[in-house]
């Protein structure tokens, strides 16, 4: 699964291939699934319900808590960017510095569905 996101005016591609856990381990020395759980534990789900006319809608937002780890997210995003384009620098700090600004929470919101979809398991 792939997605292109605009970050600081640049189109940045992200890819979540089947090999993402292996790529992430090779890049960071850490287990992707453990780190994804760290991110999940670092967010609290806040739901609000609204009624517009006769329709009920549910808004879901996330709030960070003390367990959030920004470096874990940067590592995952960087690995996904390198999976999309192997010319992306292997140095995480240089990659982040290549942007004027890096809206981490917007990028997280864009990548979360991509990660969820590509890492799903099916039961037989």
C-alpha positions, 0 to 999 in steps of 0.5 A, a space after each residue: 500500500 502506498 500514499 503520497 503526502 505533502 510535507 512542507 510543500 514536498 510530495 513525500 511517498 510512503 509505502 507499507 509493503 509486507 517487508 515493512 517489519 523486516 525493513 524497520 528492524 534492519 533500520 532501527 534494531 527494534 520490533 515494529 509491532 512492539 513499537 506500534 503498540 507503544 504508539 497505540 498506548 501513547 494515544 487516548 481515543 476521544 469520541 464525541 457525538 453530534 446530531 446534525 438534523 436527523 443524522 448522528 455523527 461520531 468524531 474520533 480524535 486522539 490525544 497524546 499521553 505520557 507513553 507517546 514516543 516521537 522517535 518511534 513514529 519518526 522511525 516508522 515514517 522514515 522506514 516507510 518513506 525509504 520503502 517508497 523511494 530508496 533514494 531517501 537518505 538512510 540518516 533519519 536526522 538528515 531526512 527530517 531536516 530536509 523539511 522546513 517543518 514536519 507536522 508529525 500529528 498530521 502525518 501520523 493521521 495520514 499514515 495510520 490507516 495505511 499501516 492498519 490496512 497493510 499489517 492486518 492479519 486474516 484468520 483462516 
